[in-house]
Amino acid sequence: MKKIGQFIYPWGNGHYSRMMRLNAVLPNYLTEKPEMFYFSKGEIYEKLLQKFPDKKDNIHEILMPTPIDGKNGPSVPLSLLNILFPVAKEKALVKQIKHYLKKEARIYDKEKFDVVINDGDMGSNVLAKNRGIPSLFVTNQYMPKLWKSRSYFYPALYFVAKQIEKASMILVADSPPPYTICEYNLNFPESIKNKVTYVGHFSGKASVSSEPSTNLENMVKETDFGYWMRTGNKSTNDGTGQKYEEVFHDSEMKNERRIISHAKNDKSIDQVIGKDGKKYSLLDAYEKKIDWIQIDIGFLTENEKQTVINNCKFCVINGSHTVMGEIMGTNSKPIIGIPVYDEHTNQIQWAEEKKLGLLAKDKKQVIKAVKKIKHDYNKYEERLKEFSENFDNNGAEKTSKIIAEILEKKN
């Protein structure tokens, strides 16, 4: 039986969602069932245990180094300090790297993988190369363009890029140029372009099942509203939510309907705020036909999420690559991006230049962007139509074919 290792970087949810999409598709392209192994840490490790309860022996917690959380995303000062010193219960970065690579190496030597897929875990590229194992590095970043104030990060980015280069193939989870959302985060040199393949997004096709509509779905149909998404790990999620609240409290937004998904599996978050200022449960708001201004949802089902996206006028996001592909490509909706990281800024700026959405860095810019998108909606629809027609969402399928070809050659 062939053995495949999946090394999933635990910062954010995009790496995990890509690999789970690949898992769903991969069996369709293989002649025999492989033995799968999974590696991550923290919340992603817990998700893997829940998703594959019968494969716990093949799921390994690897303490891959990640940035130190701040109030609104990663803390730059603390993350820099952590390179040489322990911070927030994390060992110094140099020690973290040493320990996590040692553990990965032991498993590499024990299992002797036939192929590995590294979504964000660059250290695994080095281990695979040293052992002659084919490695596929799935990414939407190589050498991101940085804000001028962050130019001191370039030595670290150069180091990361050199580790990415050690993969057998670099698979960009995006459409090929000129429809590459992450274009400004790549910047590949000519020397490695022979390793690069644009496989497409791992999103699949949007679909809504025939299940009965929920109270939320019934309330949003034929209604003019914006969909405000909170995504990412805790600090990113909370920081994004804080920015949203500042916008909502502005007098110019008092009549702007919005749905906020909190990406937290917590039913206590679910509520409806009516234009009368009162709070209601979803059931009461639906039954009483409340004229609502805001709906907060802890966690949307896939059906509810698709219904909300289908019916909204625009989506407000932090600039996550996975989400941008889903919103603009699969669903042809304009975005307003409020970035957390430089990579977000690059992707949102790209979307703004292509007239697919707008970049907003503060409250005034967000409010201005809402007005502009609604005023010029037809223009955005035209550009999004072209973008969607050229949007490649077959990343999981194309990656599966590559894996199948590698395993076939091994036979």
C-alpha positions as CSV (number, residue, x, y, z in Angstrom):
1,M,0.0,0.0,0.0
2,K,1.3,3.4,-1.0
3,K,1.9,6.0,1.8
4,I,1.1,9.7,1.4
5,G,2.0,12.3,4.0
6,Q,0.1,15.6,4.3
7,F,1.8,18.3,6.3
8,I,-0.7,21.1,7.0
9,Y,0.5,24.5,8.3
10,P,-1.7,25.4,11.3
11,W,-1.9,29.2,11.0
12,G,-5.4,30.0,9.7
13,N,-7.9,27.6,8.1
14,G,-7.0,27.9,4.4
15,H,-4.3,25.2,4.4
16,Y,-6.7,22.7,6.1
17,S,-9.6,23.4,3.8
18,R,-7.5,22.9,0.7
19,M,-6.2,19.6,2.0
20,M,-9.6,18.3,3.0
21,R,-10.9,19.2,-0.5
22,L,-7.9,17.2,-1.9
23,N,-8.8,14.3,0.4
24,A,-12.3,14.2,-1.0
25,V,-11.2,14.1,-4.6
26,L,-8.0,12.1,-4.5
27,P,-9.6,8.6,-4.3
28,N,-11.2,9.2,-7.7
29,Y,-7.8,9.3,-9.4
30,L,-6.0,6.4,-7.7
31,T,-6.2,2.8,-8.7
32,E,-5.6,1.6,-5.1
33,K,-6.4,3.1,-1.8
34,P,-3.3,4.7,-0.1
35,E,-2.5,5.0,3.6
36,M,-2.8,8.6,4.5
37,F,-0.9,10.4,7.3
38,Y,-1.6,13.9,8.6
39,F,0.6,16.4,10.4
40,S,-0.4,19.7,12.1
41,K,-0.9,21.3,15.5
42,G,-3.4,23.2,17.7
43,E,-6.9,23.7,16.3
44,I,-6.1,22.1,13.0
45,Y,-4.7,19.0,14.7
46,E,-8.0,18.8,16.7
47,K,-10.0,19.1,13.5
48,L,-8.1,16.3,12.0
49,L,-8.9,14.0,15.0
50,Q,-12.6,14.9,14.7
51,K,-12.7,14.3,11.0
52,F,-10.8,11.0,11.0
53,P,-11.6,9.4,14.3
54,D,-10.6,5.9,13.0
55,K,-7.2,7.1,11.9
56,K,-5.8,8.6,15.1
57,D,-2.6,6.5,14.8
58,N,-1.9,8.3,11.5
59,I,-2.5,11.8,12.8
60,H,0.5,13.4,14.4
61,E,0.8,16.7,16.3
62,I,3.9,18.5,15.1
63,L,4.7,21.8,16.7
64,M,5.3,23.7,13.5
65,P,6.5,27.3,14.4
66,T,3.8,30.0,14.0
67,P,3.7,33.7,14.7
68,I,2.9,34.9,18.2
69,D,-0.7,36.1,18.6
70,G,-1.4,39.8,19.3
71,K,-4.7,41.6,19.7
72,N,-5.4,42.0,16.0
73,G,-3.5,39.2,14.3
74,P,0.2,38.3,14.8
75,S,2.3,40.5,17.0
76,V,5.3,41.7,15.0
77,P,7.4,42.7,18.0
78,L,6.7,39.5,20.0
79,S,7.2,37.3,16.9
80,L,10.6,38.9,16.3
81,L,11.6,38.6,20.0
82,N,10.6,34.9,19.8
83,I,13.3,34.2,17.2
84,L,15.9,34.0,20.1
85,F,13.8,34.0,23.3
86,P,10.8,32.2,24.7
87,V,7.6,34.2,24.4
88,A,4.0,33.3,25.5
89,K,4.9,29.7,26.4
90,E,6.6,29.2,23.0
91,K,10.2,28.2,23.0
92,A,12.7,30.3,21.1
93,L,12.1,29.9,17.3
94,V,15.5,28.4,16.6
95,K,14.7,25.6,19.2
96,Q,11.2,25.1,17.8
97,I,12.5,24.5,14.3
98,K,15.1,22.1,15.5
99,H,12.6,20.0,17.6
100,Y,9.8,19.9,15.0
101,L,12.1,18.9,12.2
102,K,13.5,16.1,14.4
103,K,10.1,14.7,15.1
104,E,9.0,14.9,11.4
105,A,12.3,13.2,10.4
106,R,11.7,10.3,12.8
107,I,8.3,9.7,11.2
108,Y,9.7,10.1,7.7
109,D,12.3,7.4,8.4
110,K,9.7,5.1,10.0
111,E,7.0,5.4,7.3
112,K,9.0,5.9,4.2
113,F,6.4,7.9,2.3
114,D,5.9,7.5,-1.4
115,V,4.9,11.2,-1.9
116,V,4.2,14.1,0.5
117,I,2.0,17.1,0.1
118,N,3.2,20.1,2.1
119,D,0.6,22.8,2.4
120,G,2.6,25.6,4.0
121,D,5.1,23.4,5.8
122,M,8.3,24.3,4.1
123,G,10.5,22.2,6.5
124,S,9.0,19.0,5.2
125,N,10.4,20.0,1.7
126,V,13.9,19.8,3.1
127,L,13.3,16.4,4.7
128,A,11.7,15.0,1.5
129,K,14.5,16.3,-0.7
130,N,17.2,14.7,1.6
131,R,15.5,11.3,1.3
132,G,14.7,11.4,-2.4
133,I,10.9,11.5,-1.8
134,P,8.7,13.5,-4.3
135,S,7.2,16.5,-2.5
136,L,4.5,18.9,-3.7
137,F,4.4,22.3,-2.0
138,V,0.9,23.8,-2.3
139,T,0.9,27.6,-1.8
140,N,-0.3,31.0,-2.7
141,Q,2.9,32.7,-1.5
142,Y,6.6,32.7,-2.4
143,M,8.1,36.2,-2.0
144,P,5.2,38.6,-1.0
145,K,5.6,42.3,-1.7
146,L,5.9,44.0,1.7
147,W,4.8,47.4,2.9
148,K,7.8,49.8,3.0
149,S,7.6,49.8,6.8
150,R,8.1,46.0,6.9
151,S,11.1,45.8,4.6
152,Y,13.1,44.3,7.5
153,F,11.2,41.1,6.9
154,Y,12.9,40.4,3.5
155,P,15.8,38.3,4.9
156,A,13.2,36.0,6.6
157,L,11.2,35.9,3.4
158,Y,14.3,35.0,1.4
159,F,15.0,32.2,3.8
160,V,11.5,30.8,3.5
161,A,11.6,31.1,-0.3
162,K,14.8,29.0,-0.4
163,Q,13.1,26.2,1.6
164,I,10.1,26.3,-0.7
165,E,12.4,25.9,-3.7
166,K,13.5,22.5,-2.3
167,A,10.1,20.9,-3.1
168,S,9.9,18.7,-6.2
169,M,7.0,20.8,-7.5
170,I,5.5,24.1,-6.4
171,L,1.7,24.0,-7.0
172,V,0.1,27.5,-7.0
173,A,-3.5,27.2,-5.7
174,D,-4.7,29.8,-8.1
175,S,-5.8,30.4,-11.7
176,P,-2.9,31.0,-14.2
177,P,-2.1,34.6,-15.2
178,P,-3.7,37.0,-15.8
179,Y,-6.3,35.8,-13.4
180,T,-4.0,35.1,-10.4
181,I,-5.3,36.7,-7.2
182,C,-2.1,36.0,-5.4
183,E,0.1,37.4,-8.2
184,Y,1.8,40.0,-5.9
185,N,2.6,37.4,-3.3
186,L,4.5,35.1,-5.8
187,N,7.3,36.9,-7.7
188,F,9.0,33.6,-8.8
189,P,12.6,34.0,-10.2
190,E,13.2,32.5,-13.6
191,S,15.5,29.8,-12.1
192,I,12.6,27.9,-10.5
193,K,9.7,28.6,-12.9
194,N,10.1,25.1,-14.3
195,K,9.0,23.7,-10.9
196,V,5.8,25.9,-10.8
197,T,2.4,24.8,-11.9
198,Y,-0.8,26.8,-11.5
199,V,-3.3,24.1,-10.5
200,G,-6.2,26.3,-9.6
201,H,-8.2,27.0,-6.5
202,F,-9.3,24.1,-4.3
203,S,-12.9,25.4,-3.9
204,G,-15.0,23.1,-6.0
205,K,-18.3,24.2,-7.4
206,A,-20.9,26.1,-5.3
207,S,-24.0,24.1,-4.6
208,V,-27.2,24.3,-2.5
209,S,-28.9,21.1,-1.4
210,S,-32.6,20.5,-1.4
211,E,-32.9,20.6,2.4
212,P,-35.7,22.8,3.7
213,S,-34.7,26.4,4.2
214,T,-33.8,27.6,7.7
215,N,-35.2,30.7,9.4
216,L,-32.1,32.6,8.4
217,E,-32.3,31.6,4.8
218,N,-36.0,32.6,4.6
219,M,-35.1,36.0,6.1
220,V,-32.4,36.9,3.6
221,K,-34.1,36.1,0.4
222,E,-34.9,39.1,-1.8
223,T,-33.2,41.5,0.7
224,D,-30.5,44.0,0.1
225,F,-27.6,43.3,2.5
226,G,-23.9,42.9,2.9
227,Y,-22.2,39.8,4.1
228,W,-19.4,40.5,6.6
229,M,-17.2,37.5,7.3
230,R,-15.0,37.0,10.3
231,T,-12.4,34.3,9.6
232,G,-8.9,33.1,10.7
233,N,-7.5,32.2,14.1
234,K,-8.7,33.9,17.3
235,S,-6.6,37.1,17.2
236,T,-7.4,37.6,13.5
237,N,-11.1,36.9,14.0
238,D,-11.4,39.1,17.0
239,G,-9.4,41.9,15.4
240,T,-11.6,41.8,12.3
241,G,-14.8,41.9,14.4
242,Q,-13.5,44.9,16.3
243,K,-13.0,46.8,13.0
244,Y,-16.5,45.8,11.8
245,E,-18.1,47.1,15.0
246,E,-16.4,50.5,14.6
247,V,-18.0,50.7,11.1
248,F,-21.4,49.6,12.2
249,H,-21.6,52.3,14.9
250,D,-21.1,55.1,12.4
251,S,-24.2,57.1,11.6
252,E,-23.8,56.5,7.9
253,M,-24.2,52.8,8.4
254,K,-27.4,52.9,10.4
255,N,-29.6,51.7,7.5
256,E,-27.1,49.2,6.0
257,R,-28.4,45.7,6.5
258,R,-25.6,43.2,7.3
259,I,-25.1,39.6,8.2
260,I,-22.0,38.8,10.3
261,S,-20.7,35.3,10.4
262,H,-18.3,34.8,13.4
263,A,-16.8,31.4,12.4
264,K,-17.3,30.2,15.9
265,N,-19.4,27.1,16.7
266,D,-21.3,29.0,19.4
267,K,-25.1,29.2,19.3
268,S,-25.2,31.9,21.9
269,I,-23.9,34.4,19.2
270,D,-27.0,33.9,17.1
271,Q,-29.2,36.9,17.2
272,V,-31.2,39.4,15.2
273,I,-31.1,43.2,15.8
274,G,-34.2,44.9,14.5
275,K,-34.4,48.5,13.2
276,D,-36.2,49.1,16.4
277,G,-33.0,48.5,18.3
278,K,-34.3,45.4,20.0
279,K,-32.7,41.9,19.9
280,Y,-34.5,38.8,18.8
281,S,-33.8,35.1,18.3
282,L,-33.8,33.9,14.7
283,L,-37.1,32.1,15.2
284,D,-38.9,35.2,16.8
285,A,-37.5,37.5,14.1
286,Y,-38.7,35.2,11.3
287,E,-42.1,34.5,12.8
288,K,-42.8,38.2,13.7
289,K,-41.4,39.4,10.3
290,I,-39.0,41.8,12.1
291,D,-37.5,44.5,9.9
292,W,-33.9,43.7,10.7
293,I,-30.7,45.6,10.4
294,Q,-28.1,43.1,11.6
295,I,-28.0,39.3,11.9
296,D,-25.1,37.7,13.9
297,I,-24.4,34.0,13.3
298,G,-21.8,31.9,15.1
299,F,-21.5,29.3,12.5
300,L,-23.3,29.0,9.1
301,T,-24.1,25.6,7.6
302,E,-22.8,25.1,4.1
303,N,-26.3,25.6,2.8
304,E,-26.9,28.8,4.8
305,K,-23.5,30.1,3.7
306,Q,-24.2,29.6,0.1
307,T,-27.7,31.1,0.4
308,V,-26.2,34.2,2.1
309,I,-23.6,34.6,-0.6
310,N,-26.1,34.1,-3.4
311,N,-28.4,36.8,-2.0
312,C,-25.9,39.4,-0.7
313,K,-24.8,42.5,-2.7
314,F,-21.1,42.3,-1.5
315,C,-18.8,40.5,0.9
316,V,-16.5,42.1,3.5
317,I,-13.5,40.0,4.2
318,N,-9.9,40.3,5.5
319,G,-8.3,39.3,2.3
320,S,-7.8,35.5,2.8
321,H,-6.8,33.9,-0.5
322,T,-9.2,31.0,-0.1
323,V,-12.2,33.2,0.7
324,M,-11.4,35.6,-2.1
325,G,-11.5,32.8,-4.6
326,E,-14.7,31.5,-3.2
327,I,-16.5,34.9,-3.3
328,M,-15.2,36.5,-6.5
329,G,-14.5,33.4,-8.6
330,T,-17.1,30.8,-7.6
331,N,-19.9,33.2,-6.7
332,S,-19.1,36.4,-8.7
333,K,-19.6,38.8,-5.8
334,P,-17.6,42.0,-5.2
335,I,-15.4,42.2,-2.1
336,I,-14.4,44.9,0.3
337,G,-11.1,43.8,1.9
338,I,-9.9,45.0,5.3
339,P,-6.4,43.5,5.4
340,V,-4.7,42.0,8.5
341,Y,-1.4,40.9,6.8
342,D,0.7,42.2,3.9
343,E,-0.4,39.2,1.9
344,H,-4.0,40.3,2.3
345,T,-3.2,43.9,1.2
346,N,-1.5,42.5,-1.9
347,Q,-4.4,40.3,-2.9
348,I,-7.1,43.0,-2.2
349,Q,-5.0,45.6,-4.1
350,W,-4.9,43.2,-7.1
351,A,-8.7,42.8,-6.9
352,E,-9.2,46.6,-6.8
353,E,-7.0,47.0,-9.9
354,K,-9.1,44.4,-11.7
355,K,-12.3,46.2,-10.6
356,L,-13.5,43.1,-8.6
357,G,-13.6,44.8,-5.2
358,L,-12.1,47.5,-3.1
359,L,-9.3,47.9,-0.5
360,A,-10.2,49.6,2.8
361,K,-7.8,50.1,5.6
362,D,-9.9,52.2,8.0
363,K,-13.5,53.0,8.9
364,K,-13.9,55.9,6.5
365,Q,-12.5,53.8,3.6
366,V,-14.9,50.9,4.4
367,I,-17.9,53.2,4.4
368,K,-16.8,54.9,1.2
369,A,-16.3,51.4,-0.4
370,V,-19.8,50.3,0.5
371,K,-21.2,53.3,-1.2
372,K,-19.0,53.0,-4.3
373,I,-19.8,49.3,-4.9
374,K,-23.5,49.9,-4.6
375,H,-23.3,52.9,-6.9
376,D,-21.2,51.2,-9.5
377,Y,-22.7,47.7,-9.1
378,N,-23.3,47.0,-12.8
379,K,-19.6,47.7,-13.6
380,Y,-18.4,45.3,-10.9
381,E,-20.9,42.6,-12.2
382,E,-19.4,42.9,-15.7
383,R,-15.8,42.4,-14.5
384,L,-16.7,39.6,-12.1
385,K,-18.5,37.8,-14.9
386,E,-15.3,37.8,-17.0
387,F,-13.2,36.8,-13.9
388,S,-15.6,33.9,-13.0
389,E,-15.5,32.6,-16.6
390,N,-11.7,32.3,-16.3
391,F,-11.7,31.1,-12.7
392,D,-10.0,27.7,-12.3
393,N,-11.4,25.9,-9.3
394,N,-10.0,22.5,-10.2
395,G,-7.0,22.6,-7.9
396,A,-7.8,19.4,-6.0
397,E,-8.5,17.5,-9.3
398,K,-5.3,18.7,-11.0
399,T,-3.2,18.0,-7.8
400,S,-4.8,14.5,-7.6
401,K,-3.7,13.8,-11.2
402,I,-0.2,14.8,-10.4
403,I,-0.1,12.5,-7.3
404,A,-1.5,9.7,-9.4
405,E,1.2,10.1,-12.0
406,I,3.9,10.2,-9.4
407,L,2.6,6.9,-7.8
408,E,2.2,5.3,-11.2
409,K,5.8,6.0,-12.1
410,K,6.9,4.4,-8.8
411,N,5.1,1.2,-9.8
